[in-house]
Structures are given as C-alpha cells and as structure tokens.
Amino acid sequence: MSAPALTTPRSALGAWLPVLAWAAVIFAFSAVPSLSSGLGGWDLVLRKLAHLTEYAILGALLVRASGRPWLALALGALYATSDEVHQHFVEGRHGAPLDVAIDTLGVLGGIAAWRIVSRRVEARRAAP
C-alpha cells in the first residue's frame, strides 16, 4: 500500500488530526495518578488489555495517515516509549518497558487490522 496522495494542507490535516487527538487521549489517561478498577487480579488484565486497545487504535490511525506500515510502527513504538517516560513523572504511576512492548504489539495489531479492512474495501470497490 502506497502513501496516500495528500495534495492539500486540508487533506493532511484530516489525516493527521485524528492521530494527534488520540495521542492526546492516551496522554490524558497517562496523567491520571491511579487507574485501579478495584477488581484485584483482574485489574492487571484489564489495564494490559486497555494498553493493547488504545495502541491498536493509534496504530490504525497512524497507518491511515502515513500510508506506510513501518513508519506507523516506528511512530507508535516511539510514542509508547514517550508515554512510559511521561508516566514515570506522574505520582502513583511508573514507566515499564513491558508496557512499551505491549503497546507496540497493540500498534502492530492496529496496523494489521487497518490493512485487512482497507484491502477488503478496495476489493469491493474494484468488483464489477
């Protein structure tokens, strides 16, 4: 899949604004001192699933905007790293390399899902 033809600043804004908005949502969640659900052992599972999900959305938005899966993966992993550094400075939170890995897996899943859906849409458009 090649990069989208972004011919105007308006189309570039339309491609990248959702990425920036979602990154801001992730940043806001990371600034919350405690996201404990009070569900004991399930709390850890739910938080890791939340990591996967929020970064899958980011991965899909990044590949949608850039049109380049490897660039989307690199940007997503870089953002995951910066997010964990951010959490290091939030009282009650800590940064964890394992979370960067989980986030990056989420990005990869989002990229894969976006590409699968995009190919199906393209195939339907091309069908007579």
N, C-alpha and C positions, 0 to 999 in steps of 0.2 A: 504494500500500500504506500503510495507516494504522499508527500506532504500536500495538505490542502492548498488550493490556489487562493491565497489571501491577497486580493488585489487592492483592497481599500483599508484604511485605518479602522473603519467601522466594522468590517468583517473580522479583522484581527481582534478588535475589542470584544466582539461577540464570541470569538473562540476562546480567548484567554480570561475574560471576566468571570466565567463560572469557576475556573481553576483558582483564581485569586479569592473568590468568595468562599469556596470550600476550604482552602488553606486557612482562611480567617476563622472558619468554624472550628477546624482542628486546633488552631492556636488558642481559641477561647476555651475549649474543653481542657486543654493542657494547662491553662492558667487556674483551673479550679483546684483548690487545695486537696480535696478528697472526693473521689467519685465512688466511694464504697456504697454498695447496694444493701449491705446488711444481710446478705444471703450466705454468709460463711464461705465454704469451699466453692460454691457456685459463683461467688463474686469474682474470683480469679478467672474462671472460664468465661464469664460474661465480658469482663474487661478485655481479654485477649480477642474474643470474637468481635468486640467493638473496634479494636485496633484493625483487625483484618477488614472489616466492613468499611470503616471510614477511609482507609487507604486504598481499598478496591475502587471506591468511588473516585478518589483522587487519581488513581491510575487511568481509569476510563476517561476522565476529563482531560488528563494530560495527553493521552494519545489522540483524543478527539481534536485537541487544539494544535498539537505539533505534527500529527500525521506520521510520527516516527517512533515506533515502539521502544527502541533502545534509548532514545532521548527521554521519552516518558519514564522509562525505568530508572534512568540515572537521576532525573529531576526528582522523582518520587523518593528514591533512596536518600538523596541529599536532603530533602525536606524532612524525612523521617529522622535523620541524624540531627538536624537542627531542632526538631521538636523535642527530642530527648535531652538535648543540651538545655533548651528552654525549661523543661520540667525540672532539671537539676536545680534551678534557681527559684522554684515555686515551693513555698513552705508546705510540708506534708507530702511532697512528691519527690521522685528521684528518677534520673535517667537510667535506662537499662539497655545494654547492647542487644539483649534478646528481643526487646520491643522493636528495635530497628529492624531486626531480621523478620519479625512477624509483620511489621508494617510493609517491608519490601515485598514479602510474599503476597500481601494484600494488593499492592500496586501491580504486581505481575498478574494476579488473578483478574484485576480490573481491566488490564490491557488485553488479556486473552478474551475476556467476555466481550469487550468492545469490538475487537476484531471479528469474533464469531458473528455477532449481531450485524455488524457492518457488511460482512460478506453475504449474509442471508438477505439483507435489504437490497444490496446491489444485484444479487442473483434474481430476486423478484422483479426488480426494475427492468432487467435485461430480458426477462422471459417475455415471449410474444403474447 
